[in-house]
Amino acid sequence: MRIEILGSGCARCHGLEANVRKALVMLGKDAEVIDVTDIQQIMAYGVMATPALVIDGKVIATGRVLSPEEARKAIVSVSA
């Protein structure tokens, strides 16, 4: 599983990454978590608001920091 955090590297982006990592621990899953800060890569996903969460190439959420529980649900729904 490949999880990308799209954003400028701001505090909200770091918060989303931390919550995604907590969700992975809750699930006992291992995944590659990558910070994407390049604006061209972000725009390639059609994302207009950051932070954004992308799992296995699918945009899951934009413009907000998911809670660990929301991130857990998103990971489960994509891997199901």
PDB file of N, CA, C and O in Angstrom:
ATOM      1  N   MET A   1       0.847  -1.173   0.000  1.00  0.00           N
ATOM      2  CA  MET A   1       0.000   0.000   0.000  1.00  0.00           C
ATOM      3  C   MET A   1       0.895   1.239   0.000  1.00  0.00           C
ATOM      4  O   MET A   1       1.872   1.325   0.744  1.00  0.00           O
ATOM      5  N   ARG A   2       0.533   2.190  -0.853  1.00  0.00           N
ATOM      6  CA  ARG A   2       1.281   3.444  -0.962  1.00  0.00           C
ATOM      7  C   ARG A   2       0.355   4.586  -0.560  1.00  0.00           C
ATOM      8  O   ARG A   2      -0.701   4.788  -1.160  1.00  0.00           O
ATOM      9  N   ILE A   3       0.761   5.321   0.455  1.00  0.00           N
ATOM     10  CA  ILE A   3      -0.029   6.445   0.948  1.00  0.00           C
ATOM     11  C   ILE A   3       0.771   7.717   0.740  1.00  0.00           C
ATOM     12  O   ILE A   3       1.928   7.812   1.149  1.00  0.00           O
ATOM     13  N   GLU A   4       0.139   8.697   0.097  1.00  0.00           N
ATOM     14  CA  GLU A   4       0.798   9.971  -0.156  1.00  0.00           C
ATOM     15  C   GLU A   4       0.070  11.086   0.578  1.00  0.00           C
ATOM     16  O   GLU A   4      -1.159  11.160   0.572  1.00  0.00           O
ATOM     17  N   ILE A   5       0.856  11.951   1.209  1.00  0.00           N
ATOM     18  CA  ILE A   5       0.338  13.155   1.860  1.00  0.00           C
ATOM     19  C   ILE A   5       0.747  14.315   0.956  1.00  0.00           C
ATOM     20  O   ILE A   5       1.933  14.619   0.829  1.00  0.00           O
ATOM     21  N   LEU A   6      -0.230  14.958   0.332  1.00  0.00           N
ATOM     22  CA  LEU A   6       0.050  16.054  -0.580  1.00  0.00           C
ATOM     23  C   LEU A   6      -0.065  17.380   0.154  1.00  0.00           C
ATOM     24  O   LEU A   6      -1.058  17.626   0.839  1.00  0.00           O
ATOM     25  N   GLY A   7       0.940  18.238   0.017  1.00  0.00           N
ATOM     26  CA  GLY A   7       0.889  19.550   0.645  1.00  0.00           C
ATOM     27  C   GLY A   7       2.252  20.203   0.679  1.00  0.00           C
ATOM     28  O   GLY A   7       3.247  19.652   0.209  1.00  0.00           O
ATOM     29  N   SER A   8       2.265  21.382   1.244  1.00  0.00           N
ATOM     30  CA  SER A   8       3.487  22.202   1.255  1.00  0.00           C
ATOM     31  C   SER A   8       4.467  21.824   2.356  1.00  0.00           C
ATOM     32  O   SER A   8       5.582  22.343   2.402  1.00  0.00           O
ATOM     33  N   GLY A   9       4.058  20.930   3.237  1.00  0.00           N
ATOM     34  CA  GLY A   9       4.905  20.581   4.374  1.00  0.00           C
ATOM     35  C   GLY A   9       4.550  21.386   5.609  1.00  0.00           C
ATOM     36  O   GLY A   9       5.345  21.490   6.543  1.00  0.00           O
ATOM     37  N   CYS A  10       3.355  21.954   5.610  1.00  0.00           N
ATOM     38  CA  CYS A  10       2.891  22.788   6.728  1.00  0.00           C
ATOM     39  C   CYS A  10       2.494  21.918   7.927  1.00  0.00           C
ATOM     40  O   CYS A  10       2.525  20.690   7.858  1.00  0.00           O
ATOM     41  N   ALA A  11       2.129  22.568   9.002  1.00  0.00           N
ATOM     42  CA  ALA A  11       1.740  21.861  10.232  1.00  0.00           C
ATOM     43  C   ALA A  11       0.529  20.958   9.981  1.00  0.00           C
ATOM     44  O   ALA A  11       0.461  19.857  10.526  1.00  0.00           O
ATOM     45  N   ARG A  12      -0.415  21.407   9.172  1.00  0.00           N
ATOM     46  CA  ARG A  12      -1.598  20.582   8.873  1.00  0.00           C
ATOM     47  C   ARG A  12      -1.204  19.320   8.108  1.00  0.00           C
ATOM     48  O   ARG A  12      -1.765  18.248   8.338  1.00  0.00           O
ATOM     49  N   CYS A  13      -0.242  19.451   7.203  1.00  0.00           N
ATOM     50  CA  CYS A  13       0.246  18.290   6.448  1.00  0.00           C
ATOM     51  C   CYS A  13       0.898  17.289   7.392  1.00  0.00           C
ATOM     52  O   CYS A  13       0.667  16.084   7.288  1.00  0.00           O
ATOM     53  N   HIS A  14       1.711  17.793   8.311  1.00  0.00           N
ATOM     54  CA  HIS A  14       2.364  16.919   9.285  1.00  0.00           C
ATOM     55  C   HIS A  14       1.335  16.267  10.208  1.00  0.00           C
ATOM     56  O   HIS A  14       1.495  15.114  10.610  1.00  0.00           O
ATOM     57  N   GLY A  15       0.286  17.005  10.537  1.00  0.00           N
ATOM     58  CA  GLY A  15      -0.788  16.452  11.371  1.00  0.00           C
ATOM     59  C   GLY A  15      -1.506  15.306  10.667  1.00  0.00           C
ATOM     60  O   GLY A  15      -1.815  14.285  11.282  1.00  0.00           O
ATOM     61  N   LEU A  16      -1.768  15.482   9.371  1.00  0.00           N
ATOM     62  CA  LEU A  16      -2.412  14.413   8.603  1.00  0.00           C
ATOM     63  C   LEU A  16      -1.508  13.191   8.536  1.00  0.00           C
ATOM     64  O   LEU A  16      -1.969  12.062   8.698  1.00  0.00           O
ATOM     65  N   GLU A  17      -0.232  13.415   8.300  1.00  0.00           N
ATOM     66  CA  GLU A  17       0.705  12.288   8.241  1.00  0.00           C
ATOM     67  C   GLU A  17       0.748  11.548   9.580  1.00  0.00           C
ATOM     68  O   GLU A  17       0.731  10.317   9.606  1.00  0.00           O
ATOM     69  N   ALA A  18       0.804  12.280  10.678  1.00  0.00           N
ATOM     70  CA  ALA A  18       0.839  11.656  12.007  1.00  0.00           C
ATOM     71  C   ALA A  18      -0.422  10.824  12.239  1.00  0.00           C
ATOM     72  O   ALA A  18      -0.346   9.718  12.775  1.00  0.00           O
ATOM     73  N   ASN A  19      -1.582  11.351  11.838  1.00  0.00           N
ATOM     74  CA  ASN A  19      -2.839  10.628  12.048  1.00  0.00           C
ATOM     75  C   ASN A  19      -2.924   9.391  11.157  1.00  0.00           C
ATOM     76  O   ASN A  19      -3.482   8.371  11.563  1.00  0.00           O
ATOM     77  N   VAL A  20      -2.375   9.475   9.951  1.00  0.00           N
ATOM     78  CA  VAL A  20      -2.334   8.299   9.074  1.00  0.00           C
ATOM     79  C   VAL A  20      -1.439   7.235   9.687  1.00  0.00           C
ATOM     80  O   VAL A  20      -1.781   6.053   9.675  1.00  0.00           O
ATOM     81  N   ARG A  21      -0.299   7.644  10.220  1.00  0.00           N
ATOM     82  CA  ARG A  21       0.603   6.672  10.853  1.00  0.00           C
ATOM     83  C   ARG A  21      -0.059   6.030  12.078  1.00  0.00           C
ATOM     84  O   ARG A  21       0.117   4.835  12.313  1.00  0.00           O
ATOM     85  N   LYS A  22      -0.818   6.808  12.863  1.00  0.00           N
ATOM     86  CA  LYS A  22      -1.553   6.251  14.008  1.00  0.00           C
ATOM     87  C   LYS A  22      -2.582   5.235  13.526  1.00  0.00           C
ATOM     88  O   LYS A  22      -2.761   4.185  14.143  1.00  0.00           O
ATOM     89  N   ALA A  23      -3.257   5.550  12.425  1.00  0.00           N
ATOM     90  CA  ALA A  23      -4.260   4.639  11.877  1.00  0.00           C
ATOM     91  C   ALA A  23      -3.617   3.333  11.436  1.00  0.00           C
ATOM     92  O   ALA A  23      -4.182   2.260  11.646  1.00  0.00           O
ATOM     93  N   LEU A  24      -2.443   3.416  10.830  1.00  0.00           N
ATOM     94  CA  LEU A  24      -1.737   2.209  10.409  1.00  0.00           C
ATOM     95  C   LEU A  24      -1.363   1.342  11.607  1.00  0.00           C
ATOM     96  O   LEU A  24      -1.453   0.116  11.546  1.00  0.00           O
ATOM     97  N   VAL A  25      -0.943   1.985  12.699  1.00  0.00           N
ATOM     98  CA  VAL A  25      -0.621   1.245  13.919  1.00  0.00           C
ATOM     99  C   VAL A  25      -1.881   0.574  14.464  1.00  0.00           C
ATOM    100  O   VAL A  25      -1.843  -0.590  14.861  1.00  0.00           O
ATOM    101  N   MET A  26      -3.000   1.307  14.484  1.00  0.00           N
ATOM    102  CA  MET A  26      -4.265   0.741  14.978  1.00  0.00           C
ATOM    103  C   MET A  26      -4.659  -0.490  14.172  1.00  0.00           C
ATOM    104  O   MET A  26      -5.203  -1.448  14.720  1.00  0.00           O
ATOM    105  N   LEU A  27      -4.383  -0.462  12.867  1.00  0.00           N
ATOM    106  CA  LEU A  27      -4.749  -1.566  11.983  1.00  0.00           C
ATOM    107  C   LEU A  27      -3.694  -2.672  11.940  1.00  0.00           C
ATOM    108  O   LEU A  27      -3.946  -3.761  11.425  1.00  0.00           O
ATOM    109  N   GLY A  28      -2.522  -2.385  12.480  1.00  0.00           N
ATOM    110  CA  GLY A  28      -1.433  -3.343  12.404  1.00  0.00           C
ATOM    111  C   GLY A  28      -0.939  -3.523  10.972  1.00  0.00           C
ATOM    112  O   GLY A  28      -0.451  -4.592  10.606  1.00  0.00           O
ATOM    113  N   LYS A  29      -1.069  -2.472  10.168  1.00  0.00           N
ATOM    114  CA  LYS A  29      -0.669  -2.529   8.758  1.00  0.00           C
ATOM    115  C   LYS A  29       0.632  -1.774   8.548  1.00  0.00           C
ATOM    116  O   LYS A  29       0.985  -0.863   9.297  1.00  0.00           O
ATOM    117  N   ASP A  30       1.322  -2.185   7.510  1.00  0.00           N
ATOM    118  CA  ASP A  30       2.541  -1.507   7.101  1.00  0.00           C
ATOM    119  C   ASP A  30       2.266  -0.878   5.741  1.00  0.00           C
ATOM    120  O   ASP A  30       1.639  -1.504   4.886  1.00  0.00           O
ATOM    121  N   ALA A  31       2.718   0.329   5.536  1.00  0.00           N
ATOM    122  CA  ALA A  31       2.516   1.006   4.259  1.00  0.00           C
ATOM    123  C   ALA A  31       3.643   1.989   4.025  1.00  0.00           C
ATOM    124  O   ALA A  31       4.292   2.454   4.963  1.00  0.00           O
ATOM    125  N   GLU A  32       3.862   2.292   2.779  1.00  0.00           N
ATOM    126  CA  GLU A  32       4.832   3.310   2.394  1.00  0.00           C
ATOM    127  C   GLU A  32       4.110   4.657   2.479  1.00  0.00           C
ATOM    128  O   GLU A  32       3.149   4.892   1.746  1.00  0.00           O
ATOM    129  N   VAL A  33       4.569   5.542   3.371  1.00  0.00           N
ATOM    130  CA  VAL A  33       3.958   6.862   3.537  1.00  0.00           C
ATOM    131  C   VAL A  33       4.937   7.897   2.989  1.00  0.00           C
ATOM    132  O   VAL A  33       6.076   7.996   3.445  1.00  0.00           O
ATOM    133  N   ILE A  34       4.474   8.663   2.003  1.00  0.00           N
ATOM    134  CA  ILE A  34       5.334   9.599   1.292  1.00  0.00           C
ATOM    135  C   ILE A  34       4.759  11.002   1.368  1.00  0.00           C
ATOM    136  O   ILE A  34       3.558  11.204   1.187  1.00  0.00           O
ATOM    137  N   ASP A  35       5.630  11.975   1.640  1.00  0.00           N
ATOM    138  CA  ASP A  35       5.243  13.384   1.579  1.00  0.00           C
ATOM    139  C   ASP A  35       5.485  13.878   0.163  1.00  0.00           C
ATOM    140  O   ASP A  35       6.586  13.739  -0.369  1.00  0.00           O
ATOM    141  N   VAL A  36       4.461  14.451  -0.443  1.00  0.00           N
ATOM    142  CA  VAL A  36       4.592  15.020  -1.786  1.00  0.00           C
ATOM    143  C   VAL A  36       4.415  16.530  -1.656  1.00  0.00           C
ATOM    144  O   VAL A  36       3.327  17.014  -1.344  1.00  0.00           O
ATOM    145  N   THR A  37       5.496  17.266  -1.897  1.00  0.00           N
ATOM    146  CA  THR A  37       5.446  18.724  -1.771  1.00  0.00           C
ATOM    147  C   THR A  37       5.566  19.430  -3.119  1.00  0.00           C
ATOM    148  O   THR A  37       5.374  20.643  -3.202  1.00  0.00           O
ATOM    149  N   ASP A  38       5.882  18.677  -4.177  1.00  0.00           N
ATOM    150  CA  ASP A  38       6.039  19.273  -5.499  1.00  0.00           C
ATOM    151  C   ASP A  38       4.673  19.672  -6.062  1.00  0.00           C
ATOM    152  O   ASP A  38       3.784  18.833  -6.210  1.00  0.00           O
ATOM    153  N   ILE A  39       4.517  20.949  -6.370  1.00  0.00           N
ATOM    154  CA  ILE A  39       3.221  21.472  -6.814  1.00  0.00           C
ATOM    155  C   ILE A  39       2.754  20.812  -8.103  1.00  0.00           C
ATOM    156  O   ILE A  39       1.552  20.631  -8.296  1.00  0.00           O
ATOM    157  N   GLN A  40       3.668  20.452  -8.980  1.00  0.00           N
ATOM    158  CA  GLN A  40       3.282  19.798 -10.238  1.00  0.00           C
ATOM    159  C   GLN A  40       2.685  18.415  -9.971  1.00  0.00           C
ATOM    160  O   GLN A  40       1.702  18.024 -10.601  1.00  0.00           O
ATOM    161  N   GLN A  41       3.283  17.684  -9.038  1.00  0.00           N
ATOM    162  CA  GLN A  41       2.752  16.362  -8.690  1.00  0.00           C
ATOM    163  C   GLN A  41       1.387  16.495  -8.027  1.00  0.00           C
ATOM    164  O   GLN A  41       0.484  15.701  -8.288  1.00  0.00           O
ATOM    165  N   ILE A  42       1.241  17.497  -7.172  1.00  0.00           N
ATOM    166  CA  ILE A  42      -0.036  17.719  -6.492  1.00  0.00           C
ATOM    167  C   ILE A  42      -1.112  18.067  -7.518  1.00  0.00           C
ATOM    168  O   ILE A  42      -2.222  17.537  -7.470  1.00  0.00           O
ATOM    169  N   MET A  43      -0.778  18.956  -8.439  1.00  0.00           N
ATOM    170  CA  MET A  43      -1.739  19.370  -9.464  1.00  0.00           C
ATOM    171  C   MET A  43      -2.110  18.212 -10.390  1.00  0.00           C
ATOM    172  O   MET A  43      -3.219  18.178 -10.924  1.00  0.00           O
ATOM    173  N   ALA A  44      -1.196  17.270 -10.583  1.00  0.00           N
ATOM    174  CA  ALA A  44      -1.478  16.113 -11.438  1.00  0.00           C
ATOM    175  C   ALA A  44      -2.638  15.279 -10.889  1.00  0.00           C
ATOM    176  O   ALA A  44      -3.330  14.600 -11.647  1.00  0.00           O
ATOM    177  N   TYR A  45      -2.847  15.332  -9.584  1.00  0.00           N
ATOM    178  CA  TYR A  45      -3.982  14.637  -8.969  1.00  0.00           C
ATOM    179  C   TYR A  45      -5.265  15.457  -9.043  1.00  0.00           C
ATOM    180  O   TYR A  45      -6.336  14.960  -8.695  1.00  0.00           O
ATOM    181  N   GLY A  46      -5.171  16.704  -9.492  1.00  0.00           N
ATOM    182  CA  GLY A  46      -6.347  17.560  -9.551  1.00  0.00           C
ATOM    183  C   GLY A  46      -6.727  18.135  -8.200  1.00  0.00           C
ATOM    184  O   GLY A  46      -7.847  18.608  -8.009  1.00  0.00           O
ATOM    185  N   VAL A  47      -5.799  18.091  -7.274  1.00  0.00           N
ATOM    186  CA  VAL A  47      -6.059  18.576  -5.912  1.00  0.00           C
ATOM    187  C   VAL A  47      -5.888  20.091  -5.870  1.00  0.00           C
ATOM    188  O   VAL A  47      -4.861  20.618  -6.295  1.00  0.00           O
ATOM    189  N   MET A  48      -6.892  20.780  -5.360  1.00  0.00           N
ATOM    190  CA  MET A  48      -6.845  22.232  -5.267  1.00  0.00           C
ATOM    191  C   MET A  48      -6.702  22.724  -3.832  1.00  0.00           C
ATOM    192  O   MET A  48      -6.421  23.901  -3.607  1.00  0.00           O
ATOM    193  N   ALA A  49      -6.893  21.833  -2.861  1.00  0.00           N
ATOM    194  CA  ALA A  49      -6.782  22.214  -1.443  1.00  0.00           C
ATOM    195  C   ALA A  49      -5.953  21.161  -0.725  1.00  0.00           C
ATOM    196  O   ALA A  49      -6.165  19.960  -0.889  1.00  0.00           O
ATOM    197  N   THR A  50      -5.011  21.636   0.070  1.00  0.00           N
ATOM    198  CA  THR A  50      -4.164  20.720   0.821  1.00  0.00           C
ATOM    199  C   THR A  50      -4.384  20.938   2.309  1.00  0.00           C
ATOM    200  O   THR A  50      -4.882  21.994   2.699  1.00  0.00           O
ATOM    201  N   PRO A  51      -4.033  19.989   3.140  1.00  0.00           N
ATOM    202  CA  PRO A  51      -3.418  18.717   2.799  1.00  0.00           C
ATOM    203  C   PRO A  51      -4.412  17.781   2.122  1.00  0.00           C
ATOM    204  O   PRO A  51      -5.626  17.919   2.268  1.00  0.00           O
ATOM    205  N   ALA A  52      -3.867  16.837   1.385  1.00  0.00           N
ATOM    206  CA  ALA A  52      -4.699  15.830   0.729  1.00  0.00           C
ATOM    207  C   ALA A  52      -4.115  14.455   1.007  1.00  0.00           C
ATOM    208  O   ALA A  52      -2.907  14.292   1.183  1.00  0.00           O
ATOM    209  N   LEU A  53      -4.995  13.481   1.040  1.00  0.00           N
ATOM    210  CA  LEU A  53      -4.607  12.096   1.284  1.00  0.00           C
ATOM    211  C   LEU A  53      -4.878  11.281   0.030  1.00  0.00           C
ATOM    212  O   LEU A  53      -5.992  11.281  -0.495  1.00  0.00           O
ATOM    213  N   VAL A  54      -3.853  10.589  -0.444  1.00  0.00           N
ATOM    214  CA  VAL A  54      -3.969   9.725  -1.620  1.00  0.00           C
ATOM    215  C   VAL A  54      -3.516   8.327  -1.212  1.00  0.00           C
ATOM    216  O   VAL A  54      -2.420   8.146  -0.682  1.00  0.00           O
ATOM    217  N   ILE A  55      -4.372   7.345  -1.465  1.00  0.00           N
ATOM    218  CA  ILE A  55      -4.034   5.962  -1.154  1.00  0.00           C
ATOM    219  C   ILE A  55      -4.076   5.162  -2.443  1.00  0.00           C
ATOM    220  O   ILE A  55      -5.100   5.103  -3.124  1.00  0.00           O
ATOM    221  N   ASP A  56      -2.949   4.547  -2.766  1.00  0.00           N
ATOM    222  CA  ASP A  56      -2.816   3.740  -3.976  1.00  0.00           C
ATOM    223  C   ASP A  56      -3.328   4.486  -5.210  1.00  0.00           C
ATOM    224  O   ASP A  56      -4.032   3.921  -6.047  1.00  0.00           O
ATOM    225  N   GLY A  57      -2.960   5.773  -5.305  1.00  0.00           N
ATOM    226  CA  GLY A  57      -3.303   6.576  -6.469  1.00  0.00           C
ATOM    227  C   GLY A  57      -4.689   7.181  -6.467  1.00  0.00           C
ATOM    228  O   GLY A  57      -5.046   7.896  -7.403  1.00  0.00           O
ATOM    229  N   LYS A  58      -5.480   6.915  -5.443  1.00  0.00           N
ATOM    230  CA  LYS A  58      -6.850   7.427  -5.367  1.00  0.00           C
ATOM    231  C   LYS A  58      -6.913   8.553  -4.335  1.00  0.00           C
ATOM    232  O   LYS A  58      -6.505   8.373  -3.188  1.00  0.00           O
ATOM    233  N   VAL A  59      -7.428   9.722  -4.750  1.00  0.00           N
ATOM    234  CA  VAL A  59      -7.577  10.844  -3.831  1.00  0.00           C
ATOM    235  C   VAL A  59      -8.723  10.526  -2.873  1.00  0.00           C
ATOM    236  O   VAL A  59      -9.855  10.290  -3.294  1.00  0.00           O
ATOM    237  N   ILE A  60      -8.409  10.522  -1.579  1.00  0.00           N
ATOM    238  CA  ILE A  60      -9.381  10.149  -0.552  1.00  0.00           C
ATOM    239  C   ILE A  60      -9.987  11.382   0.124  1.00  0.00           C
ATOM    240  O   ILE A  60     -11.193  11.432   0.368  1.00  0.00           O
ATOM    241  N   ALA A  61      -9.144  12.374   0.426  1.00  0.00           N
ATOM    242  CA  ALA A  61      -9.618  13.571   1.128  1.00  0.00           C
ATOM    243  C   ALA A  61      -8.738  14.749   0.745  1.00  0.00           C
ATOM    244  O   ALA A  61      -7.542  14.595   0.501  1.00  0.00           O
ATOM    245  N   THR A  62      -9.352  15.935   0.694  1.00  0.00           N
ATOM    246  CA  THR A  62      -8.595  17.156   0.394  1.00  0.00           C
ATOM    247  C   THR A  62      -9.030  18.275   1.330  1.00  0.00           C
ATOM    248  O   THR A  62     -10.185  18.350   1.750  1.00  0.00           O
ATOM    249  N   GLY A  63      -8.065  19.145   1.643  1.00  0.00           N
ATOM    250  CA  GLY A  63      -8.362  20.363   2.378  1.00  0.00           C
ATOM    251  C   GLY A  63      -8.624  20.219   3.860  1.00  0.00           C
ATOM    252  O   GLY A  63      -9.052  21.174   4.508  1.00  0.00           O
ATOM    253  N   ARG A  64      -8.373  19.032   4.414  1.00  0.00           N
ATOM    254  CA  ARG A  64      -8.591  18.883   5.857  1.00  0.00           C
ATOM    255  C   ARG A  64      -7.713  17.784   6.425  1.00  0.00           C
ATOM    256  O   ARG A  64      -7.203  16.924   5.707  1.00  0.00           O
ATOM    257  N   VAL A  65      -7.556  17.840   7.738  1.00  0.00           N
ATOM    258  CA  VAL A  65      -6.769  16.840   8.452  1.00  0.00           C
ATOM    259  C   VAL A  65      -7.731  15.786   8.981  1.00  0.00           C
ATOM    260  O   VAL A  65      -8.567  16.071   9.838  1.00  0.00           O
ATOM    261  N   LEU A  66      -7.609  14.580   8.473  1.00  0.00           N
ATOM    262  CA  LEU A  66      -8.441  13.487   8.966  1.00  0.00           C
ATOM    263  C   LEU A  66      -7.993  13.089  10.359  1.00  0.00           C
ATOM    264  O   LEU A  66      -6.803  13.140  10.672  1.00  0.00           O
ATOM    265  N   SER A  67      -8.933  12.698  11.191  1.00  0.00           N
ATOM    266  CA  SER A  67      -8.595  12.149  12.502  1.00  0.00           C
ATOM    267  C   SER A  67      -8.004  10.759  12.288  1.00  0.00           C
ATOM    268  O   SER A  67      -8.151  10.187  11.208  1.00  0.00           O
ATOM    269  N   PRO A  68      -7.336  10.208  13.306  1.00  0.00           N
ATOM    270  CA  PRO A  68      -6.832   8.833  13.156  1.00  0.00           C
ATOM    271  C   PRO A  68      -7.942   7.842  12.796  1.00  0.00           C
ATOM    272  O   PRO A  68      -7.726   6.929  11.999  1.00  0.00           O
ATOM    273  N   GLU A  69      -9.115   8.019  13.377  1.00  0.00           N
ATOM    274  CA  GLU A  69     -10.234   7.108  13.093  1.00  0.00           C
ATOM    275  C   GLU A  69     -10.716   7.266  11.653  1.00  0.00           C
ATOM    276  O   GLU A  69     -11.003   6.272  10.985  1.00  0.00           O
ATOM    277  N   GLU A  70     -10.809   8.514  11.167  1.00  0.00           N
ATOM    278  CA  GLU A  70     -11.208   8.735   9.769  1.00  0.00           C
ATOM    279  C   GLU A  70     -10.173   8.140   8.815  1.00  0.00           C
ATOM    280  O   GLU A  70     -10.525   7.540   7.799  1.00  0.00           O
ATOM    281  N   ALA A  71      -8.905   8.311   9.150  1.00  0.00           N
ATOM    282  CA  ALA A  71      -7.841   7.748   8.317  1.00  0.00           C
ATOM    283  C   ALA A  71      -7.906   6.224   8.329  1.00  0.00           C
ATOM    284  O   ALA A  71      -7.694   5.585   7.299  1.00  0.00           O
ATOM    285  N   ARG A  72      -8.196   5.645   9.480  1.00  0.00           N
ATOM    286  CA  ARG A  72      -8.322   4.188   9.584  1.00  0.00           C
ATOM    287  C   ARG A  72      -9.435   3.696   8.663  1.00  0.00           C
ATOM    288  O   ARG A  72      -9.259   2.727   7.925  1.00  0.00           O
ATOM    289  N   LYS A  73     -10.569   4.363   8.712  1.00  0.00           N
ATOM    290  CA  LYS A  73     -11.708   3.967   7.853  1.00  0.00           C
ATOM    291  C   LYS A  73     -11.353   4.080   6.384  1.00  0.00           C
ATOM    292  O   LYS A  73     -11.719   3.219   5.585  1.00  0.00           O
ATOM    293  N   ALA A  74     -10.635   5.147   6.020  1.00  0.00           N
ATOM    294  CA  ALA A  74     -10.236   5.338   4.634  1.00  0.00           C
ATOM    295  C   ALA A  74      -9.300   4.228   4.171  1.00  0.00           C
ATOM    296  O   ALA A  74      -9.445   3.710   3.064  1.00  0.00           O
ATOM    297  N   ILE A  75      -8.349   3.865   5.010  1.00  0.00           N
ATOM    298  CA  ILE A  75      -7.409   2.799   4.658  1.00  0.00           C
ATOM    299  C   ILE A  75      -8.139   1.471   4.504  1.00  0.00           C
ATOM    300  O   ILE A  75      -7.865   0.714   3.573  1.00  0.00           O
ATOM    301  N   VAL A  76      -9.056   1.190   5.402  1.00  0.00           N
ATOM    302  CA  VAL A  76      -9.824  -0.056   5.331  1.00  0.00           C
ATOM    303  C   VAL A  76     -10.668  -0.081   4.064  1.00  0.00           C
ATOM    304  O   VAL A  76     -10.738  -1.113   3.396  1.00  0.00           O
ATOM    305  N   SER A  77     -11.304   1.022   3.722  1.00  0.00           N
ATOM    306  CA  SER A  77     -12.189   1.048   2.554  1.00  0.00           C
ATOM    307  C   SER A  77     -11.408   0.851   1.254  1.00  0.00           C
ATOM    308  O   SER A  77     -11.914   0.239   0.314  1.00  0.00           O
ATOM    309  N   VAL A  78     -10.190   1.361   1.196  1.00  0.00           N
ATOM    310  CA  VAL A  78      -9.377   1.216  -0.016  1.00  0.00           C
ATOM    311  C   VAL A  78      -8.811  -0.187  -0.124  1.00  0.00           C
ATOM    312  O   VAL A  78      -8.711  -0.740  -1.219  1.00  0.00           O
ATOM    313  N   SER A  79      -8.439  -0.767   1.017  1.00  0.00           N
ATOM    314  CA  SER A  79      -7.811  -2.088   0.968  1.00  0.00           C
ATOM    315  C   SER A  79      -8.837  -3.224   0.951  1.00  0.00           C
ATOM    316  O   SER A  79      -8.471  -4.393   0.833  1.00  0.00           O
ATOM    317  N   ALA A  80     -10.115  -2.879   1.068  1.00  0.00           N
ATOM    318  CA  ALA A  80     -11.147  -3.930   1.079  1.00  0.00           C
ATOM    319  C   ALA A  80     -11.469  -4.421  -0.325  1.00  0.00           C
ATOM    320  O   ALA A  80     -12.313  -5.301  -0.493  1.00  0.00           O
TER     321      ALA A  80
END
